[in-house]
Amino acid sequence: MTIQLSDLEENALERGIHIHYERLEAAGLRLKGGMCKVRGQYHLFVDKRKSDADKIEILKNFLNDPLPKGIS
């Protein structure tokens, strides 16, 4: 069975994780992205220029781990 990006996005939402696909760049530097917690809600930032295969791997990696308790 092939994992679809939409399936992972749906799974993330079910876990309360909001996914943002943005151009992660500031002052000419490419930023890495990652998870943060804002006002009690988790947000995962992924560079929108990544391939679907890379996005799938990123989401799989974050969804396989329990949500971090200490991030803010």
Biopython code that builds the backbone (N, CA, C, O; Angstrom):
import numpy as np
from Bio.PDB.StructureBuilder import StructureBuilder

atoms = [
    (1, "MET", "N", (0.831, -1.186, 0.000)),
    (1, "MET", "CA", (0.000, 0.000, 0.000)),
    (1, "MET", "C", (0.875, 1.249, 0.000)),
    (1, "MET", "O", (1.786, 1.373, 0.818)),
    (2, "THR", "N", (0.605, 2.142, -0.888)),
    (2, "THR", "CA", (1.366, 3.373, -0.996)),
    (2, "THR", "C", (0.749, 4.441, -0.102)),
    (2, "THR", "O", (-0.459, 4.675, -0.134)),
    (3, "ILE", "N", (1.589, 5.078, 0.687)),
    (3, "ILE", "CA", (1.108, 6.147, 1.558)),
    (3, "ILE", "C", (0.966, 7.420, 0.735)),
    (3, "ILE", "O", (1.888, 7.830, 0.030)),
    (4, "GLN", "N", (-0.201, 8.034, 0.839)),
    (4, "GLN", "CA", (-0.477, 9.272, 0.117)),
    (4, "GLN", "C", (-0.265, 10.459, 1.048)),
    (4, "GLN", "O", (-0.493, 10.365, 2.254)),
    (5, "LEU", "N", (0.168, 11.555, 0.486)),
    (5, "LEU", "CA", (0.373, 12.770, 1.256)),
    (5, "LEU", "C", (-0.925, 13.197, 1.930)),
    (5, "LEU", "O", (-0.912, 13.619, 3.086)),
    (6, "SER", "N", (-2.031, 13.092, 1.228)),
    (6, "SER", "CA", (-3.327, 13.508, 1.802)),
    (6, "SER", "C", (-3.702, 12.659, 3.013)),
    (6, "SER", "O", (-4.309, 13.167, 3.956)),
    (7, "ASP", "N", (-3.347, 11.363, 3.000)),
    (7, "ASP", "CA", (-3.633, 10.501, 4.147)),
    (7, "ASP", "C", (-2.840, 10.960, 5.375)),
    (7, "ASP", "O", (-3.369, 10.983, 6.486)),
    (8, "LEU", "N", (-1.584, 11.320, 5.172)),
    (8, "LEU", "CA", (-0.750, 11.787, 6.278)),
    (8, "LEU", "C", (-1.248, 13.136, 6.798)),
    (8, "LEU", "O", (-1.246, 13.379, 8.005)),
    (9, "GLU", "N", (-1.669, 14.000, 5.896)),
    (9, "GLU", "CA", (-2.197, 15.298, 6.309)),
    (9, "GLU", "C", (-3.463, 15.118, 7.146)),
    (9, "GLU", "O", (-3.655, 15.814, 8.142)),
    (10, "GLU", "N", (-4.312, 14.198, 6.747)),
    (10, "GLU", "CA", (-5.537, 13.916, 7.491)),
    (10, "GLU", "C", (-5.208, 13.343, 8.867)),
    (10, "GLU", "O", (-5.824, 13.716, 9.866)),
    (11, "ASN", "N", (-4.239, 12.438, 8.912)),
    (11, "ASN", "CA", (-3.809, 11.853, 10.184)),
    (11, "ASN", "C", (-3.257, 12.931, 11.112)),
    (11, "ASN", "O", (-3.519, 12.908, 12.314)),
    (12, "ALA", "N", (-2.502, 13.862, 10.567)),
    (12, "ALA", "CA", (-1.953, 14.956, 11.369)),
    (12, "ALA", "C", (-3.077, 15.797, 11.968)),
    (12, "ALA", "O", (-3.041, 16.140, 13.149)),
    (13, "LEU", "N", (-4.066, 16.124, 11.158)),
    (13, "LEU", "CA", (-5.198, 16.917, 11.658)),
    (13, "LEU", "C", (-5.951, 16.186, 12.759)),
    (13, "LEU", "O", (-6.387, 16.803, 13.732)),
    (14, "GLU", "N", (-6.106, 14.878, 12.611)),
    (14, "GLU", "CA", (-6.775, 14.076, 13.636)),
    (14, "GLU", "C", (-6.006, 14.109, 14.954)),
    (14, "GLU", "O", (-6.596, 13.994, 16.028)),
    (15, "ARG", "N", (-4.695, 14.264, 14.865)),
    (15, "ARG", "CA", (-3.851, 14.356, 16.070)),
    (15, "ARG", "C", (-3.734, 15.794, 16.573)),
    (15, "ARG", "O", (-3.077, 16.048, 17.582)),
    (16, "GLY", "N", (-4.367, 16.728, 15.877)),
    (16, "GLY", "CA", (-4.331, 18.122, 16.311)),
    (16, "GLY", "C", (-3.133, 18.897, 15.819)),
    (16, "GLY", "O", (-2.766, 19.916, 16.404)),
    (17, "ILE", "N", (-2.516, 18.422, 14.742)),
    (17, "ILE", "CA", (-1.349, 19.097, 14.181)),
    (17, "ILE", "C", (-1.775, 19.815, 12.904)),
    (17, "ILE", "O", (-2.294, 19.200, 11.973)),
    (18, "HIS", "N", (-1.549, 21.120, 12.877)),
    (18, "HIS", "CA", (-1.858, 21.924, 11.698)),
    (18, "HIS", "C", (-0.605, 21.979, 10.819)),
    (18, "HIS", "O", (0.479, 22.315, 11.297)),
    (19, "ILE", "N", (-0.758, 21.651, 9.547)),
    (19, "ILE", "CA", (0.385, 21.636, 8.628)),
    (19, "ILE", "C", (0.350, 22.897, 7.781)),
    (19, "ILE", "O", (-0.689, 23.289, 7.251)),
    (20, "HIS", "N", (1.520, 23.521, 7.668)),
    (20, "HIS", "CA", (1.657, 24.739, 6.866)),
    (20, "HIS", "C", (2.749, 24.505, 5.828)),
    (20, "HIS", "O", (3.886, 24.180, 6.169)),
    (21, "TYR", "N", (2.395, 24.670, 4.579)),
    (21, "TYR", "CA", (3.377, 24.593, 3.504)),
    (21, "TYR", "C", (3.698, 26.029, 3.108)),
    (21, "TYR", "O", (2.872, 26.728, 2.520)),
    (22, "GLU", "N", (4.897, 26.446, 3.438)),
    (22, "GLU", "CA", (5.323, 27.826, 3.204)),
    (22, "GLU", "C", (6.681, 27.817, 2.512)),
    (22, "GLU", "O", (7.401, 26.818, 2.514)),
    (23, "ARG", "N", (6.997, 28.938, 1.936)),
    (23, "ARG", "CA", (8.352, 29.119, 1.412)),
    (23, "ARG", "C", (9.209, 29.543, 2.594)),
    (23, "ARG", "O", (9.185, 30.704, 3.003)),
    (24, "LEU", "N", (9.954, 28.615, 3.131)),
    (24, "LEU", "CA", (10.719, 28.850, 4.352)),
    (24, "LEU", "C", (12.069, 29.470, 4.014)),
    (24, "LEU", "O", (13.078, 28.790, 3.827)),
    (25, "GLU", "N", (12.031, 30.785, 3.946)),
    (25, "GLU", "CA", (13.230, 31.529, 3.588)),
    (25, "GLU", "C", (13.163, 32.892, 4.263)),
    (25, "GLU", "O", (12.112, 33.532, 4.283)),
    (26, "ALA", "N", (14.279, 33.328, 4.808)),
    (26, "ALA", "CA", (14.351, 34.655, 5.420)),
    (26, "ALA", "C", (15.738, 35.217, 5.172)),
    (26, "ALA", "O", (16.741, 34.541, 5.401)),
    (27, "ALA", "N", (15.795, 36.443, 4.709)),
    (27, "ALA", "CA", (17.058, 37.133, 4.449)),
    (27, "ALA", "C", (17.972, 36.302, 3.556)),
    (27, "ALA", "O", (19.190, 36.296, 3.735)),
    (28, "GLY", "N", (17.374, 35.597, 2.589)),
    (28, "GLY", "CA", (18.155, 34.797, 1.652)),
    (28, "GLY", "C", (18.593, 33.443, 2.178)),
    (28, "GLY", "O", (19.271, 32.699, 1.469)),
    (29, "LEU", "N", (18.221, 33.110, 3.402)),
    (29, "LEU", "CA", (18.589, 31.823, 3.990)),
    (29, "LEU", "C", (17.406, 30.874, 3.946)),
    (29, "LEU", "O", (16.286, 31.261, 4.277)),
    (30, "ARG", "N", (17.644, 29.638, 3.541)),
    (30, "ARG", "CA", (16.588, 28.616, 3.559)),
    (30, "ARG", "C", (16.495, 28.064, 4.966)),
    (30, "ARG", "O", (17.493, 27.641, 5.549)),
    (31, "LEU", "N", (15.293, 28.073, 5.502)),
    (31, "LEU", "CA", (15.067, 27.579, 6.857)),
    (31, "LEU", "C", (14.659, 26.120, 6.809)),
    (31, "LEU", "O", (14.168, 25.637, 5.789)),
    (32, "LYS", "N", (14.863, 25.423, 7.912)),
    (32, "LYS", "CA", (14.648, 23.982, 7.943)),
    (32, "LYS", "C", (13.180, 23.597, 8.122)),
    (32, "LYS", "O", (12.742, 22.598, 7.552)),
    (33, "GLY", "N", (12.420, 24.351, 8.885)),
    (33, "GLY", "CA", (11.049, 23.972, 9.193)),
    (33, "GLY", "C", (11.017, 23.116, 10.432)),
    (33, "GLY", "O", (12.055, 22.838, 11.032)),
    (34, "GLY", "N", (9.825, 22.696, 10.821)),
    (34, "GLY", "CA", (9.687, 21.846, 11.985)),
    (34, "GLY", "C", (8.410, 22.132, 12.734)),
    (34, "GLY", "O", (7.511, 22.812, 12.240)),
    (35, "MET", "N", (8.349, 21.593, 13.947)),
    (35, "MET", "CA", (7.149, 21.656, 14.766)),
    (35, "MET", "C", (7.292, 22.750, 15.815)),
    (35, "MET", "O", (8.371, 22.953, 16.372)),
    (36, "CYS", "N", (6.190, 23.453, 16.079)),
    (36, "CYS", "CA", (6.138, 24.388, 17.188)),
    (36, "CYS", "C", (4.738, 24.353, 17.781)),
    (36, "CYS", "O", (3.795, 23.847, 17.171)),
    (37, "LYS", "N", (4.629, 24.894, 18.964)),
    (37, "LYS", "CA", (3.342, 24.928, 19.657)),
    (37, "LYS", "C", (2.996, 26.391, 19.908)),
    (37, "LYS", "O", (3.769, 27.126, 20.523)),
    (38, "VAL", "N", (1.821, 26.808, 19.423)),
    (38, "VAL", "CA", (1.371, 28.183, 19.577)),
    (38, "VAL", "C", (-0.014, 28.158, 20.216)),
    (38, "VAL", "O", (-0.951, 27.572, 19.673)),
    (39, "ARG", "N", (-0.127, 28.798, 21.369)),
    (39, "ARG", "CA", (-1.395, 28.863, 22.099)),
    (39, "ARG", "C", (-2.039, 27.483, 22.269)),
    (39, "ARG", "O", (-3.248, 27.313, 22.110)),
    (40, "GLY", "N", (-1.200, 26.520, 22.592)),
    (40, "GLY", "CA", (-1.702, 25.177, 22.870)),
    (40, "GLY", "C", (-1.948, 24.312, 21.651)),
    (40, "GLY", "O", (-2.369, 23.164, 21.793)),
    (41, "GLN", "N", (-1.695, 24.832, 20.445)),
    (41, "GLN", "CA", (-1.905, 24.054, 19.227)),
    (41, "GLN", "C", (-0.569, 23.794, 18.540)),
    (41, "GLN", "O", (0.303, 24.661, 18.486)),
    (42, "TYR", "N", (-0.431, 22.568, 18.014)),
    (42, "TYR", "CA", (0.789, 22.191, 17.313)),
    (42, "TYR", "C", (0.709, 22.598, 15.847)),
    (42, "TYR", "O", (-0.329, 22.465, 15.199)),
    (43, "HIS", "N", (1.836, 23.099, 15.342)),
    (43, "HIS", "CA", (1.945, 23.522, 13.947)),
    (43, "HIS", "C", (3.230, 22.941, 13.377)),
    (43, "HIS", "O", (4.300, 23.053, 13.977)),
    (44, "LEU", "N", (3.108, 22.324, 12.219)),
    (44, "LEU", "CA", (4.262, 21.763, 11.522)),
    (44, "LEU", "C", (4.480, 22.579, 10.254)),
    (44, "LEU", "O", (3.592, 22.675, 9.407)),
    (45, "PHE", "N", (5.666, 23.163, 10.131)),
    (45, "PHE", "CA", (6.005, 23.971, 8.970)),
    (45, "PHE", "C", (6.922, 23.177, 8.053)),
    (45, "PHE", "O", (7.953, 22.657, 8.478)),
    (46, "VAL", "N", (6.525, 23.094, 6.778)),
    (46, "VAL", "CA", (7.262, 22.337, 5.763)),
    (46, "VAL", "C", (7.469, 23.257, 4.565)),
    (46, "VAL", "O", (6.547, 23.955, 4.143)),
    (47, "ASP", "N", (8.673, 23.254, 4.025)),
    (47, "ASP", "CA", (8.944, 24.082, 2.849)),
    (47, "ASP", "C", (8.126, 23.566, 1.666)),
    (47, "ASP", "O", (8.211, 22.392, 1.304)),
    (48, "LYS", "N", (7.346, 24.445, 1.078)),
    (48, "LYS", "CA", (6.455, 24.038, -0.011)),
    (48, "LYS", "C", (7.213, 23.656, -1.277)),
    (48, "LYS", "O", (6.631, 23.064, -2.186)),
    (49, "ARG", "N", (8.497, 23.982, -1.351)),
    (49, "ARG", "CA", (9.294, 23.640, -2.535)),
    (49, "ARG", "C", (9.807, 22.205, -2.506)),
    (49, "ARG", "O", (10.368, 21.732, -3.495)),
    (50, "LYS", "N", (9.626, 21.512, -1.397)),
    (50, "LYS", "CA", (10.066, 20.114, -1.321)),
    (50, "LYS", "C", (9.175, 19.245, -2.210)),
    (50, "LYS", "O", (8.018, 19.574, -2.471)),
    (51, "SER", "N", (9.735, 18.145, -2.660)),
    (51, "SER", "CA", (8.969, 17.210, -3.482)),
    (51, "SER", "C", (7.922, 16.517, -2.606)),
    (51, "SER", "O", (8.031, 16.521, -1.380)),
    (52, "ASP", "N", (6.910, 15.925, -3.239)),
    (52, "ASP", "CA", (5.899, 15.189, -2.484)),
    (52, "ASP", "C", (6.534, 14.042, -1.701)),
    (52, "ASP", "O", (6.124, 13.759, -0.575)),
    (53, "ALA", "N", (7.526, 13.386, -2.286)),
    (53, "ALA", "CA", (8.205, 12.287, -1.591)),
    (53, "ALA", "C", (8.886, 12.799, -0.321)),
    (53, "ALA", "O", (8.828, 12.140, 0.718)),
    (54, "ASP", "N", (9.531, 13.967, -0.394)),
    (54, "ASP", "CA", (10.168, 14.551, 0.786)),
    (54, "ASP", "C", (9.127, 14.947, 1.828)),
    (54, "ASP", "O", (9.328, 14.731, 3.023)),
    (55, "LYS", "N", (8.013, 15.528, 1.376)),
    (55, "LYS", "CA", (6.945, 15.921, 2.300)),
    (55, "LYS", "C", (6.388, 14.691, 3.022)),
    (55, "LYS", "O", (6.122, 14.740, 4.222)),
    (56, "ILE", "N", (6.216, 13.599, 2.293)),
    (56, "ILE", "CA", (5.719, 12.356, 2.891)),
    (56, "ILE", "C", (6.686, 11.875, 3.969)),
    (56, "ILE", "O", (6.255, 11.498, 5.059)),
    (57, "GLU", "N", (7.971, 11.883, 3.682)),
    (57, "GLU", "CA", (8.966, 11.436, 4.663)),
    (57, "GLU", "C", (8.961, 12.326, 5.896)),
    (57, "GLU", "O", (9.042, 11.831, 7.020)),
    (58, "ILE", "N", (8.868, 13.629, 5.694)),
    (58, "ILE", "CA", (8.843, 14.570, 6.817)),
    (58, "ILE", "C", (7.624, 14.305, 7.692)),
    (58, "ILE", "O", (7.746, 14.209, 8.914)),
    (59, "LEU", "N", (6.453, 14.185, 7.078)),
    (59, "LEU", "CA", (5.239, 13.942, 7.847)),
    (59, "LEU", "C", (5.296, 12.595, 8.557)),
    (59, "LEU", "O", (4.906, 12.494, 9.720)),
    (60, "LYS", "N", (5.776, 11.559, 7.871)),
    (60, "LYS", "CA", (5.897, 10.247, 8.503)),
    (60, "LYS", "C", (6.789, 10.321, 9.733)),
    (60, "LYS", "O", (6.463, 9.750, 10.774)),
    (61, "ASN", "N", (7.906, 11.018, 9.620)),
    (61, "ASN", "CA", (8.833, 11.129, 10.745)),
    (61, "ASN", "C", (8.193, 11.827, 11.936)),
    (61, "ASN", "O", (8.359, 11.382, 13.072)),
    (62, "PHE", "N", (7.468, 12.910, 11.698)),
    (62, "PHE", "CA", (6.836, 13.630, 12.801)),
    (62, "PHE", "C", (5.656, 12.855, 13.372)),
    (62, "PHE", "O", (5.425, 12.901, 14.580)),
    (63, "LEU", "N", (4.909, 12.150, 12.542)),
    (63, "LEU", "CA", (3.730, 11.434, 13.017)),
    (63, "LEU", "C", (4.074, 10.133, 13.731)),
    (63, "LEU", "O", (3.266, 9.623, 14.508)),
    (64, "ASN", "N", (5.255, 9.595, 13.479)),
    (64, "ASN", "CA", (5.665, 8.351, 14.148)),
    (64, "ASN", "C", (6.076, 8.590, 15.581)),
    (64, "ASN", "O", (6.084, 7.657, 16.384)),
    (65, "ASP", "N", (6.419, 9.826, 15.921)),
    (65, "ASP", "CA", (6.861, 10.152, 17.271)),
    (65, "ASP", "C", (5.702, 10.741, 18.071)),
    (65, "ASP", "O", (4.804, 11.361, 17.501)),
    (66, "PRO", "N", (5.721, 10.547, 19.400)),
    (66, "PRO", "CA", (4.690, 11.200, 20.216)),
    (66, "PRO", "C", (4.893, 12.704, 20.174)),
    (66, "PRO", "O", (6.007, 13.188, 19.974)),
    (67, "LEU", "N", (3.800, 13.440, 20.365)),
    (67, "LEU", "CA", (3.907, 14.889, 20.365)),
    (67, "LEU", "C", (4.800, 15.339, 21.512)),
    (67, "LEU", "O", (4.660, 14.859, 22.636)),
    (68, "PRO", "N", (5.713, 16.255, 21.233)),
    (68, "PRO", "CA", (6.622, 16.715, 22.304)),
    (68, "PRO", "C", (5.849, 17.523, 23.338)),
    (68, "PRO", "O", (4.960, 18.299, 22.987)),
    (69, "LYS", "N", (6.179, 17.344, 24.580)),
    (69, "LYS", "CA", (5.471, 18.037, 25.657)),
    (69, "LYS", "C", (6.071, 19.417, 25.930)),
    (69, "LYS", "O", (5.345, 20.332, 26.321)),
    (70, "GLY", "N", (7.363, 19.581, 25.735)),
    (70, "GLY", "CA", (8.020, 20.797, 26.191)),
    (70, "GLY", "C", (8.238, 21.878, 25.144)),
    (70, "GLY", "O", (8.896, 22.876, 25.438)),
    (71, "ILE", "N", (7.710, 21.721, 23.927)),
    (71, "ILE", "CA", (7.968, 22.756, 22.938)),
    (71, "ILE", "C", (6.969, 23.888, 23.096)),
    (71, "ILE", "O", (5.832, 23.686, 23.522)),
    (72, "SER", "N", (7.412, 25.063, 22.750)),
    (72, "SER", "CA", (6.510, 26.218, 22.785)),
    (72, "SER", "C", (6.951, 27.243, 21.781)),
    (72, "SER", "O", (6.322, 28.293, 21.653)),
]
sb = StructureBuilder()
sb.init_structure("model")
sb.init_model(0)
sb.init_chain("A")
sb.init_seg("    ")
for serial, (resi, resn, name, xyz) in enumerate(atoms, 1):
    if name == "N":
        sb.init_residue(resn, " ", resi, " ")
    sb.init_atom(name, np.array(xyz, "f"), 0.0, 1.0, " ", f" {name:<3s}", serial, name[0])
structure = sb.get_structure()
